[in-house]
Amino acid sequence: MATLIKSIKRVIILLMFLPVLALAEGGEINTINVVQDTLSATTSCIHYKVVGACFWFDWWDGFSSTLKVDHYMPDTVVSVYNHNGSDPWWYANKIIDPAAHKAGQMEVRAEDGNEMKDSNEQSTSVRDTNDYFKEVDIIGNPAITLLDHLFLLIPSTANPFVPYYSSMLDAIAWRSPLAEMFYPQSLIPGVDDVGSFPLNVWGNVYPRTGFINQLVDGKAAAVIAERSADIMTKSTQPHIYHKLTSDCGSHCMAYKAKENSKNILWQMIYPKNEKKCVVFGANSSRNSKPWESDATKKGKGNYAWVMWRHYHGCIQGDGHYVGSISF
């Protein structure tokens, strides 16, 4: 009961706060847009299923049961953009990015005495000298406050408005493949590619930098988003980031990002508000136009996706977790 009351208070505070924040926000999308767009895709992206029953024991009340469920939660907003100042979400652009950019400048100056640049000029790899360089921000989705605890869902492990990854803060590793050059995934073609090797490769996940060889801007941005999610959901990576944990308790789990899998679903909210989720890497060779070419033109190469993450396990019950059965 205490948890429910606390959650209701969080929702009330958010609902009071959002209109005030949105009035102050300019830019391409504001926080209300993020929340509304996320909720608009809930029916098609949450994929809610009851898969079993879970059992709990409390010394005062004895045994009780809850549902075992399988569903997705809109954990984070992932912005992929061309350079500092072009993140389409006002909150990220004006609140998070200025500090991250300043810190990144300090890192780069301390490393080699140069300014941090928004281009391929700082790449040290022949593999990464063509086509695209993009920045990325991953921030806890404010919409999860409205979903946590209000329905029969496993609460998200993300925290609203919290930055989990900023490529400008991770400036050195994001601009050089040296930190990951000896990973097997960086050396062997066809390993950890988004898409299917060799005929439908959107791009390589490793090395996880901002440089990518890809003729289609939308696919380049999608691979960049996949790379950053891969970093953020793993431990002890050679990057500066705040891990989005998979630990939601002994009774449930949240899946780590993995290319071409349904661990993560992506919903575009800028420059198009799409009410569906996709897995990056689908074969689009039969399309008459490049993948998301209309979005590329409208957003001028800047994008924002909601990252829906797969959760599986038990709804929290009272007392100690005993076990579960699957239907």
C-alpha atoms as one frame of an Amber mdcrd trajectory, in Angstrom:
protein
   0.000   0.000   0.000   2.838   2.387   0.843   4.405   1.743  -2.552   1.115
   2.449  -4.313   0.625   5.720  -2.402   4.182   6.779  -3.241   3.594   5.998
  -6.925   0.349   7.979  -7.001   2.179  10.944  -5.489   4.832  10.687  -8.201
   2.150  10.721 -10.892   0.385  13.739  -9.373   3.658  15.664  -9.149   4.541
  14.794 -12.756   1.099  15.829 -14.025   1.435  19.156 -12.213   5.000  19.630
 -13.436   4.590  18.755 -17.125   2.492  21.762 -18.255   4.869  24.174 -16.508
   7.907  22.522 -18.061   6.334  22.369 -21.517   5.545  26.102 -21.447   9.240
  26.766 -20.878  10.356  24.340 -23.558  10.854  25.271 -27.166  12.706  23.126
 -29.653  11.293  20.421 -31.878   9.631  18.293 -29.168   8.959  18.978 -25.503
   8.386  16.735 -22.514   4.614  16.632 -22.984   5.204  15.499 -26.572   7.453
  12.700 -25.308   4.859  11.516 -22.793   1.917  11.762 -25.194   3.762  10.048
 -28.044   4.910   7.236 -25.769   1.422   6.610 -24.419  -0.055   6.712 -27.924
   1.949   3.588 -28.824   1.243   1.626 -25.639  -1.380  -0.669 -27.138   0.887
  -1.702 -30.004   4.256  -1.762 -28.210   3.612  -3.112 -24.708   2.803  -6.698
 -25.887   1.301  -7.598 -22.524   0.827 -11.287 -21.711  -0.029 -13.197 -18.551
   2.273 -16.231 -18.550   1.917 -17.725 -15.082   1.427 -17.199 -11.354   3.820
 -16.173  -8.583   3.688 -16.973  -4.883   4.636 -14.886  -1.866   4.752 -15.506
   1.881   4.227 -12.977   4.648   4.457 -13.981   8.333   1.303 -12.030   9.174
  -0.872 -12.727   6.139   0.435 -16.101   4.994   0.602 -17.053   1.313  -0.568
 -14.849  -1.542  -0.200 -14.846  -5.304   0.374 -12.395  -8.130   0.533 -12.654
 -11.902   3.592 -13.690 -13.862   3.733 -11.436 -16.915   5.675 -10.650 -20.047
   5.657  -7.138 -21.506   7.671  -4.125 -22.632   8.304  -0.821 -20.871   9.283
   2.500 -22.549  12.419   2.881 -20.459  14.311   5.625 -22.252  14.292   8.262
 -24.964  17.218   7.850 -27.375  18.102  10.942 -29.421  20.509  10.598 -32.346
  21.581  13.904 -33.868  24.219  15.543 -36.019  26.016  17.868 -33.607  25.816
  19.747 -30.326  22.666  21.861 -30.216  20.573  19.686 -32.531  19.065  17.151
 -30.115  15.329  17.486 -30.925  14.170  17.120 -27.289  14.384  20.503 -25.575
  15.112  18.998 -22.143  18.148  17.103 -23.461  19.300  19.952 -25.686  19.135
  22.723 -23.094  19.531  20.955 -19.738  21.741  17.883 -20.301  23.840  18.643
 -23.372  25.510  21.953 -22.373  27.134  20.348 -19.328  28.015  17.186 -21.261
  29.555  19.216 -24.093  31.633  21.273 -21.666  32.898  18.132 -19.918  33.664
  16.506 -23.270  35.667  19.549 -24.353  37.740  19.264 -21.191  38.382  15.554
 -21.854  39.526  16.130 -25.425  41.734  19.089 -24.507  43.374  17.078 -21.731
  43.913  14.177 -24.148  45.458  15.948 -27.134  45.103  19.701 -26.629  42.533
  20.077 -29.421  38.903  21.176 -29.542  36.126  18.569 -29.634  34.792  18.558
 -33.188  31.479  17.485 -34.688  32.910  15.708 -37.715  34.981  12.772 -38.918
  38.189  14.762 -38.554  39.100  13.132 -35.251  38.615   9.533 -36.420  41.781
   7.401 -36.248  40.358   4.494 -38.221  40.189   4.104 -41.986  37.036   2.037
 -41.456  35.244   4.981 -39.902  36.196   7.920 -42.140  33.190   7.958 -44.473
  29.618   9.083 -44.492  28.247   9.822 -41.015  29.135  10.937 -37.520  26.349
  11.395 -34.984  25.942  12.181 -31.302  23.487  10.383 -29.023  21.701  10.984
 -25.707  19.823   8.364 -23.695  17.532   9.745 -20.983  14.975   8.120 -18.714
  11.508   8.465 -20.228   9.184  10.672 -18.128   6.227   8.566 -19.328   7.269
   5.608 -17.164   6.063   7.493 -14.092   2.520   7.189 -15.442   2.886   3.453
 -16.088   4.798   2.198 -13.049   2.562   0.553 -10.428  -0.691   1.814 -11.952
  -1.337  -1.316 -13.987  -0.367  -4.957 -13.644   3.151  -4.256 -14.872   6.683
  -4.875 -13.745   7.982  -1.365 -12.964  10.714   0.032 -15.162  14.249   0.028
 -13.790  14.823   3.431 -15.437  14.396   6.753 -13.672  12.564   9.585 -15.459
  14.746  12.441 -16.769  17.986  10.729 -15.671  20.748  10.748 -18.334  22.125
   7.249 -18.894  24.428   8.025 -21.788  25.705  11.146 -23.521  28.186  10.689
 -26.340  29.533  14.210 -25.742  30.380  13.279 -22.151  31.982  10.087 -23.511
  33.817  12.216 -26.065  37.115  10.373 -26.418  35.755   6.825 -26.687  32.913
   7.981 -28.969  35.389   9.555 -31.380  37.983   6.814 -31.507  37.740   3.034
 -31.994  40.925   2.441 -29.988  39.088   1.457 -26.795  37.377  -1.401 -28.628
  39.735  -2.157 -31.501  40.697  -5.578 -30.121  37.174  -6.773 -29.386  36.496
  -9.822 -31.623  33.290  -8.111 -32.753  35.392  -5.218 -34.127  37.732  -7.484
 -36.063  35.488 -10.149 -37.588  33.056  -9.087 -40.358  29.498 -10.244 -39.835
  29.719 -10.466 -36.040  27.200  -8.290 -34.197  25.923  -6.522 -37.300  22.531
  -4.820 -37.348  20.760  -6.621 -40.180  21.829  -9.857 -41.829  25.328 -10.481
 -43.200  26.328 -10.078 -45.992  23.426  -8.726 -48.105  21.411  -6.668 -45.607
  23.885  -5.075 -43.214  22.747  -1.771 -41.737  26.006  -1.367 -39.860  28.392
  -2.920 -37.352  27.657  -2.539 -33.644  31.402  -2.633 -32.837  33.426  -0.549
 -32.471  30.794   1.468 -30.658  31.678   4.966 -31.847  29.804   7.789 -33.554
  31.287   7.036 -36.983  29.523   4.750 -39.419  29.752   3.797 -43.086  26.161
   3.717 -44.325  24.581   5.330 -47.371  21.149   5.744 -45.734  21.043   8.370
 -42.979  18.089   6.773 -41.160  19.849   3.398 -40.972  23.049   5.093 -39.798
  21.129   6.736 -36.951  19.423   3.451 -36.069  22.773   1.666 -35.757  24.098
   4.507 -33.600  21.046   4.113 -31.342  21.665   0.354 -31.153  25.322   0.905
 -30.238  24.480   3.291 -27.406  21.805   0.946 -26.023  24.326  -1.894 -26.113
  26.726   0.180 -24.012  24.091   1.384 -21.556  22.602  -2.034 -20.689  25.955
  -3.749 -19.971  28.428  -3.543 -17.102  32.074  -2.388 -17.111  32.181  -1.102
 -20.673  35.106   1.159 -21.738  32.827   4.191 -21.879  31.502   6.898 -19.574
  27.871   6.063 -18.856  25.291   5.258 -16.192  24.158   1.660 -16.545  20.462
   0.946 -17.022  20.213  -2.092 -14.795  18.526  -5.353 -15.730  17.993  -6.228
 -12.077  14.372  -5.648 -11.119  14.483  -8.205  -8.293  14.840 -11.945  -7.792
  11.364 -12.396  -9.244  11.844 -10.667 -12.615  14.326  -9.548 -15.247  14.753
  -6.830 -17.840  16.607  -7.828 -20.993  19.847  -6.320 -22.252  20.025  -4.745
 -25.698  20.971  -7.153 -28.482  20.967  -6.346 -32.177  18.321  -8.018 -34.377
  16.460  -9.351 -31.343  13.158  -8.484 -29.704  14.892  -7.597 -26.442  14.491
  -3.979 -27.531  11.774  -2.372 -29.665  12.080   1.092 -31.156   9.326   3.697
 -31.571  10.197   6.841 -33.526   8.826  10.022 -31.938  10.839  12.537 -33.970
  10.643  13.714 -36.676   7.635  11.405 -37.092   5.326  10.284 -34.311   4.938
   6.599 -35.066   2.450   4.546 -33.069   4.271   1.273 -33.680   7.516  -0.360
 -32.636  10.112  -2.027 -34.840  13.274  -4.081 -34.568  16.123  -2.431 -36.445
  17.709  -4.452 -39.231  14.730  -5.512 -41.328  15.313  -6.086 -45.033  14.147
  -2.940 -46.834  15.698  -3.715 -50.227  12.281  -3.920 -51.893  11.334  -0.402
 -50.813  11.394   2.195 -53.567  12.869   4.799 -51.172  15.592   4.555 -48.507
  14.407   3.486 -45.061  12.719   6.419 -43.252  13.814   8.820 -46.001  10.844
  11.089 -45.275  11.901  11.311 -41.636  15.481  12.048 -42.645  14.359  14.943
 -44.815  11.913  16.328 -42.256  14.284  16.062 -39.299  17.418  17.064 -41.237
  19.272  14.035 -39.939  18.135  14.305 -36.305  15.965  11.614 -34.673  14.425
  10.528 -31.383  13.193   7.044 -30.499  11.533   5.585 -27.433  13.366   2.426
 -26.422  10.830  -0.180 -25.255  12.608  -2.913 -23.260  11.441  -6.472 -22.666
  10.481  -7.406 -19.075   9.550 -10.857 -17.783   8.610 -12.084 -14.327   6.341
 -11.515 -11.368   4.271  -8.582 -10.251   5.564  -7.548  -6.834   3.646  -9.197
  -3.977   3.610  -8.910  -0.188   6.309 -10.631   1.814   9.005 -12.969   0.532
   9.090 -14.361  -2.976   8.560 -18.135  -2.903   8.485 -19.124  -6.565   6.387
 -19.198  -9.717   4.739 -21.465 -12.241   4.251 -20.894 -15.952   1.031 -21.595
 -17.810
